[in-house]
Each structure stands twice: as structure tokens, then as C-alpha cells.
Amino acid sequence: MAQMYDRVALIGLGLIASSMFWAIKRAGLAGEVTGYARSAATRQTARDIGLCDRICDTAIQAVEGADLVVLCVPVGVMGAVAEEIAGALKPGATVTDVGSVKRDVIEQVAPHLPGDVHFIPGHPLAGTEHSGPTSGFAELFDNRWCLLVPVEGADRGAVAQLRAFWEGLGSNVEEMDPDHHDLVLAVTSHAPHLIAYTMVGVADDLRRVTDSEVIKYSAAGFRDFTRIAASDPTMWRDVFLTNKEATLEILGRFTEELFALQRAIRTGDGDHLHAYFTRTRAIRRGIIEAGQDTDAPDFGRGKRKP
């Protein structure tokens, strides 16, 4: 793969940024990668493990001269970071992000960026329950989707270059409208995370009564909830606060479905339950056929680096 950018700056050094660095190096996509994290301890860890070619002590230092700046911070602070770095951005540079919400990020970030900078929001649909600079690995984006959400009037050449960059990282790339993105992600990610957090919270309340049997006898379904619920709490707090409308819409629909299932169980309506489970089972098959998971008993996780 050819070099796509002379210098890439990663602002925030968690799972996504660290995986981006290793994938950039694997494919030779950048001449130099700079990095910055707010925490001095995180910056030191990054230096210790060789994450990024150069770790900077300020975000401004990291973005100076960068052709691509990637905001890898929680969505709640995207605007503050954009305001901080705006004056140091190189004319003609591309600024993107990896946030799970797009409309709010656009509203936060776009007003701060100078007119000679290309703003192309993005969202790689890849992750694990682990976080921090040591959690990244080059294969994270392989055959996963990355959604690009160009703002109105975005330079098509800059969009094409960023698309090629993400493809070089291993991703499949699609463009999407920001509001549609936020609704789709409310269905596929945000609401499921909230439901997982809730189920684990209910189980924790029950565990206090049953003397840890919930943990000791965890079956695969509950273990999968706990894996999801182990995700970074700051990131998910910000996701729900910045994607309120779409998440609440999907949770409303979920509640209606749940009430219908409760009624079917209460009335002994086995036909309704069987038809519902048959329909939802097909969704799982579709995910496997699309190459987004495997039908292995461990969901393929044993083959992935943690």
C-alpha cells in the first residue's frame, strides 16, 4: 500500500488510536505518526511501548504540520479539542474523528475549524471491551466497516484520500448522512450497550441476594452482556448524552417489543414466540454471512488479540 499522508496526528491514545498506529505501520500509510493524550501517564505508556513515532506533550505540538488529524477522544470533548488545535492546523489538512455519534460531533467541531481545513467526520465500526494505549492491534479494522460522514461541500479529493486511507487500514468504507448514521448506530450499538449495562446491573442486584451464584454460574448469554458492559464508561456516557433522540426512539421500540414478548409468555402464546425467535435468528445468520462474525462457539473471539 502506498503512503497516503506524510504526517498523521492521533489525538487521544486509546484502543482505536493505538490500533490505527499499528495498522498504519503495517501498511506504510504515513511517513510519521505523532500522538498526544491528556494524561501524562498515558503518554509515558505510549512511549514505553513504542506507540507513535513521536509522542507530544500538547495537542498543538502533535497537529503542527500534520496532513491528517484524527480526533480519538470521547465525543463529549471533541469541540473543546477542536478549539484548542484550530490555530495550529496546517492549511489543506484533513481533520477526522472516530466518534460513535456524528451530528453532535459536527455541531461541536465544525465551527472551530478554519476554512482552509477539510473536515470529514468518520466512525470505524470496530472495537473490543478493552481500552487504553496497550489494547490496540493492527488487525482491529480488517474487514470491518468505517463510515465516513462528509460535511456539506466537502472536498471530494480529500474524501477519496481518507477513504483510501481507511481501506489501507483494512476497512470497508461507506458514506452516510449524519442523522441516518446516528439512528443506525442507535439500533446496532447504542441501545444494545444500554440494555447490556441494564442486564448486568439487574444481575448485580440479584447477586447480592444469591451470594455470587450469578457470577459463578454465568452462561454464554450473560457473559456476552458482561463483555459489552465492560466498555469504557466515559465514552458511553458521552454517546448517550449526545445521541439522545435516536437512542430514546429505539429504546421506545424495544420497550414495545418487550411488552409484546411479556404478553406472549404470560398467555402461553408459543406460536408468537417461535415466529419471533425464527425471525431474529435470521439476523444472526445474516451477520455471519456478511463476514462480520463467525459461527464458532466463542463467536470467534479466541482468534482475536485481546
FIGUTOR-825730 format. One record per residue (C-alpha): residue in three letters; x, y, z. Coordinates in pm, whole numbers, padded with zeros to 5 digits. Layout:
N
- residu | east | north | up
- ALA | X | Y | Z
...
END
This chain:
306
- residu | east | north | up
- MET | 00000 | 00000 | 00000
- ALA | 00129 | 00347 | -00089
- GLN | 00188 | 00621 | 00167
- MET | -00132 | 00827 | 00194
- TYR | -00017 | 01112 | 00422
- ASP | 00325 | 01250 | 00515
- ARG | 00226 | 01306 | 00878
- VAL | -00073 | 01176 | 01076
- ALA | -00159 | 01310 | 01423
- LEU | -00358 | 01094 | 01665
- ILE | -00525 | 01296 | 01942
- GLY | -00620 | 01054 | 02219
- LEU | -00433 | 00725 | 02254
- GLY | -00688 | 00457 | 02339
- LEU | -00789 | 00136 | 02162
- ILE | -00882 | 00295 | 01829
- ALA | -00580 | 00528 | 01804
- SER | -00333 | 00261 | 01906
- SER | -00483 | 00015 | 01658
- MET | -00469 | 00283 | 01389
- PHE | -00099 | 00334 | 01455
- TRP | -00013 | -00035 | 01428
- ALA | -00228 | -00068 | 01114
- ILE | -00066 | 00243 | 00961
- LYS | 00277 | 00091 | 01020
- ARG | 00169 | -00246 | 00885
- ALA | 00061 | -00087 | 00555
- GLY | 00312 | 00201 | 00536
- LEU | 00035 | 00462 | 00508
- ALA | 00220 | 00755 | 00670
- GLY | 00571 | 00892 | 00685
- GLU | 00537 | 00991 | 01052
- VAL | 00270 | 00944 | 01319
- THR | 00254 | 01184 | 01611
- GLY | 00041 | 01122 | 01918
- TYR | -00098 | 01306 | 02217
- ALA | -00301 | 01204 | 02523
- ARG | -00422 | 01434 | 02801
- SER | -00280 | 01208 | 03074
- ALA | 00097 | 01220 | 03130
- ALA | 00082 | 00856 | 03243
- THR | -00082 | 00756 | 02915
- ARG | 00180 | 00945 | 02717
- GLN | 00455 | 00767 | 02910
- THR | 00294 | 00429 | 02849
- ALA | 00276 | 00510 | 02478
- ARG | 00646 | 00598 | 02474
- ASP | 00732 | 00280 | 02665
- ILE | 00558 | 00052 | 02413
- GLY | 00673 | 00242 | 02103
- LEU | 00327 | 00372 | 02018
- CYS | 00360 | 00650 | 01757
- ASP | 00683 | 00778 | 01608
- ARG | 00669 | 01083 | 01834
- ILE | 00461 | 01145 | 02145
- CYS | 00396 | 01515 | 02209
- ASP | 00318 | 01685 | 02537
- THR | 00048 | 01911 | 02389
- ALA | -00220 | 01859 | 02126
- ILE | -00094 | 02170 | 01946
- GLN | 00254 | 02020 | 01908
- ALA | 00104 | 01695 | 01777
- VAL | -00102 | 01856 | 01499
- GLU | 00162 | 02101 | 01374
- GLY | 00248 | 02008 | 01016
- ALA | 00009 | 01711 | 01013
- ASP | -00171 | 01632 | 00688
- LEU | -00431 | 01420 | 00869
- VAL | -00553 | 01484 | 01224
- VAL | -00765 | 01213 | 01387
- LEU | -00967 | 01304 | 01696
- CYS | -00979 | 00986 | 01906
- VAL | -01126 | 01140 | 02221
- PRO | -01469 | 01091 | 02384
- VAL | -01742 | 01266 | 02185
- GLY | -01823 | 01495 | 02477
- VAL | -01489 | 01678 | 02446
- MET | -01450 | 01685 | 02066
- GLY | -01546 | 02053 | 02047
- ALA | -01301 | 02160 | 02318
- VAL | -01017 | 01972 | 02147
- ALA | -01103 | 02122 | 01808
- GLU | -01100 | 02471 | 01958
- GLU | -00761 | 02403 | 02116
- ILE | -00589 | 02282 | 01798
- ALA | -00764 | 02502 | 01540
- GLY | -00494 | 02768 | 01522
- ALA | -00215 | 02514 | 01473
- LEU | -00372 | 02318 | 01186
- LYS | -00183 | 02308 | 00858
- PRO | -00370 | 02471 | 00564
- GLY | -00517 | 02196 | 00347
- ALA | -00504 | 01938 | 00627
- THR | -00786 | 01690 | 00680
- VAL | -00947 | 01661 | 01023
- THR | -01150 | 01350 | 01101
- ASP | -01270 | 01168 | 01410
- VAL | -01366 | 00818 | 01525
- GLY | -01668 | 00906 | 01741
- SER | -01977 | 00688 | 01763
- VAL | -02209 | 00989 | 01721
- LYS | -02192 | 01217 | 01420
- ARG | -02449 | 01500 | 01426
- ASP | -02337 | 01626 | 01767
- VAL | -01968 | 01595 | 01676
- ILE | -02023 | 01801 | 01359
- GLU | -02204 | 02069 | 01558
- GLN | -01924 | 02073 | 01818
- VAL | -01623 | 02064 | 01588
- ALA | -01709 | 02238 | 01260
- PRO | -01747 | 02594 | 01399
- HIS | -01391 | 02591 | 01533
- LEU | -01209 | 02475 | 01220
- PRO | -01055 | 02725 | 00976
- GLY | -01195 | 02739 | 00624
- ASP | -00880 | 02600 | 00463
- VAL | -00908 | 02268 | 00650
- HIS | -01111 | 01968 | 00529
- PHE | -01344 | 01828 | 00797
- ILE | -01455 | 01471 | 00721
- PRO | -01613 | 01301 | 01024
- GLY | -01573 | 00925 | 01044
- HIS | -01662 | 00624 | 01254
- PRO | -01481 | 00288 | 01237
- LEU | -01726 | 00017 | 01345
- ALA | -01464 | -00184 | 01528
- GLY | -01371 | -00227 | 01890
- THR | -01333 | -00453 | 02188
- GLU | -01424 | -00414 | 02554
- HIS | -01062 | -00317 | 02626
- SER | -00932 | 00041 | 02634
- GLY | -00605 | 00228 | 02670
- PRO | -00287 | 00251 | 02462
- THR | -00181 | -00110 | 02526
- SER | -00510 | -00253 | 02393
- GLY | -00456 | -00178 | 02024
- PHE | -00364 | -00422 | 01748
- ALA | -00316 | -00381 | 01372
- GLU | -00591 | -00627 | 01273
- LEU | -00877 | -00445 | 01454
- PHE | -01017 | -00288 | 01135
- ASP | -00972 | -00583 | 00899
- ASN | -01298 | -00647 | 00711
- ARG | -01485 | -00412 | 00946
- TRP | -01683 | -00112 | 00824
- CYS | -01577 | 00251 | 00853
- LEU | -01849 | 00509 | 00791
- LEU | -01746 | 00848 | 00654
- VAL | -01986 | 01140 | 00705
- PRO | -01854 | 01431 | 00495
- VAL | -01993 | 01773 | 00585
- GLU | -02180 | 01967 | 00317
- GLY | -01947 | 02092 | 00045
- ALA | -01661 | 01862 | 00148
- ASP | -01372 | 01838 | -00098
- ARG | -01419 | 01514 | -00287
- GLY | -01046 | 01467 | -00336
- ALA | -00990 | 01483 | 00040
- VAL | -01279 | 01240 | 00095
- ALA | -01133 | 00997 | -00160
- GLN | -00792 | 01017 | 00009
- LEU | -00940 | 00946 | 00353
- ARG | -01142 | 00657 | 00208
- ALA | -00825 | 00507 | 00060
- PHE | -00651 | 00553 | 00397
- TRP | -00920 | 00358 | 00584
- GLU | -00919 | 00092 | 00315
- GLY | -00544 | 00069 | 00370
- LEU | -00613 | 00008 | 00740
- GLY | -00823 | -00292 | 00635
- SER | -01172 | -00139 | 00647
- ASN | -01467 | -00150 | 00413
- VAL | -01579 | 00212 | 00367
- GLU | -01925 | 00362 | 00315
- GLU | -02053 | 00721 | 00321
- MET | -02360 | 00813 | 00524
- ASP | -02571 | 01113 | 00626
- PRO | -02508 | 01212 | 00992
- ASP | -02868 | 01175 | 01115
- HIS | -02909 | 00839 | 00944
- HIS | -02576 | 00730 | 01093
- ASP | -02692 | 00817 | 01444
- LEU | -03018 | 00624 | 01400
- VAL | -02844 | 00317 | 01257
- LEU | -02589 | 00317 | 01540
- ALA | -02863 | 00358 | 01798
- VAL | -03000 | 00025 | 01670
- THR | -02675 | -00164 | 01618
- SER | -02463 | -00032 | 01905
- HIS | -02600 | 00229 | 02143
- ALA | -02926 | 00066 | 02258
- PRO | -02766 | -00283 | 02283
- HIS | -02496 | -00138 | 02509
- LEU | -02755 | 00028 | 02731
- ILE | -02952 | -00298 | 02751
- ALA | -02634 | -00487 | 02839
- TYR | -02548 | -00237 | 03112
- THR | -02903 | -00273 | 03247
- MET | -02899 | -00653 | 03246
- VAL | -02563 | -00665 | 03425
- GLY | -02694 | -00412 | 03676
- VAL | -03001 | -00626 | 03743
- ALA | -02779 | -00932 | 03784
- ASP | -02558 | -00742 | 04026
- ASP | -02862 | -00663 | 04240
- LEU | -02961 | -01031 | 04227
- ARG | -02605 | -01143 | 04307
- ARG | -02625 | -00966 | 04641
- VAL | -02919 | -01192 | 04726
- THR | -02781 | -01517 | 04581
- ASP | -02426 | -01496 | 04718
- SER | -02237 | -01468 | 04384
- GLU | -02417 | -01754 | 04206
- VAL | -02493 | -01521 | 03914
- ILE | -02121 | -01488 | 03850
- LYS | -02028 | -01849 | 03930
- TYR | -02293 | -01998 | 03701
- SER | -02281 | -01741 | 03420
- ALA | -02396 | -01888 | 03090
- ALA | -02281 | -01765 | 02750
- GLY | -02563 | -01511 | 02710
- PHE | -02489 | -01332 | 03035
- ARG | -02112 | -01349 | 02977
- ASP | -02165 | -01169 | 02647
- PHE | -02362 | -00897 | 02826
- THR | -02076 | -00851 | 03073
- ARG | -01825 | -00823 | 02789
- ILE | -02027 | -00539 | 02635
- ALA | -02088 | -00377 | 02973
- ALA | -01713 | -00368 | 03042
- SER | -01669 | -00098 | 02774
- ASP | -01525 | 00242 | 02858
- PRO | -01774 | 00428 | 03084
- THR | -01668 | 00780 | 02982
- MET | -01712 | 00705 | 02613
- TRP | -02056 | 00551 | 02662
- ARG | -02179 | 00823 | 02894
- ASP | -02098 | 01076 | 02623
- VAL | -02256 | 00864 | 02349
- PHE | -02592 | 00855 | 02525
- LEU | -02585 | 01224 | 02613
- THR | -02503 | 01324 | 02254
- ASN | -02733 | 01081 | 02070
- LYS | -03041 | 01123 | 02288
- GLU | -03318 | 01136 | 02028
- ALA | -03219 | 00831 | 01825
- THR | -03138 | 00623 | 02132
- LEU | -03467 | 00711 | 02302
- GLU | -03659 | 00629 | 01983
- ILE | -03502 | 00284 | 01963
- LEU | -03547 | 00221 | 02336
- GLY | -03916 | 00307 | 02294
- ARG | -03948 | 00049 | 02019
- PHE | -03755 | -00202 | 02229
- THR | -03994 | -00147 | 02520
- GLU | -04294 | -00214 | 02293
- GLU | -04137 | -00538 | 02168
- LEU | -04052 | -00641 | 02523
- PHE | -04411 | -00585 | 02636
- ALA | -04536 | -00799 | 02343
- LEU | -04300 | -01081 | 02445
- GLN | -04408 | -01050 | 02808
- ARG | -04769 | -01085 | 02697
- ALA | -04687 | -01391 | 02482
- ILE | -04511 | -01560 | 02775
- ARG | -04792 | -01472 | 03016
- THR | -05064 | -01605 | 02783
- GLY | -04868 | -01909 | 02668
- ASP | -04856 | -01790 | 02305
- GLY | -04588 | -02029 | 02180
- ASP | -04660 | -01952 | 01815
- HIS | -04575 | -01584 | 01866
- LEU | -04252 | -01669 | 02050
- HIS | -04141 | -01924 | 01789
- ALA | -04213 | -01691 | 01497
- TYR | -04031 | -01405 | 01669
- PHE | -03722 | -01613 | 01751
- THR | -03715 | -01756 | 01398
- ARG | -03713 | -01406 | 01251
- THR | -03441 | -01281 | 01485
- ARG | -03228 | -01591 | 01428
- ALA | -03210 | -01494 | 01061
- ILE | -03045 | -01165 | 01159
- ARG | -02761 | -01358 | 01322
- ARG | -02716 | -01570 | 01010
- GLY | -02702 | -01253 | 00803
- ILE | -02424 | -01110 | 01019
- ILE | -02220 | -01428 | 00978
- GLU | -02282 | -01440 | 00601
- ALA | -02169 | -01076 | 00576
- GLY | -01834 | -01176 | 00730
- GLN | -01887 | -00960 | 01041
- ASP | -01860 | -01254 | 01285
- THR | -01821 | -01631 | 01284
- ASP | -02046 | -01916 | 01393
- ALA | -01774 | -02051 | 01625
- PRO | -01896 | -02126 | 01980
- ASP | -01678 | -01846 | 02116
- PHE | -01802 | -01605 | 01845
- GLY | -01451 | -01615 | 01700
- ARG | -01305 | -01410 | 01986
- GLY | -01047 | -01673 | 02067
- LYS | -00880 | -01594 | 01736
- ARG | -00856 | -01221 | 01804
- LYS | -00589 | -01050 | 02002
- PRO | -00747 | -00901 | 02320
END
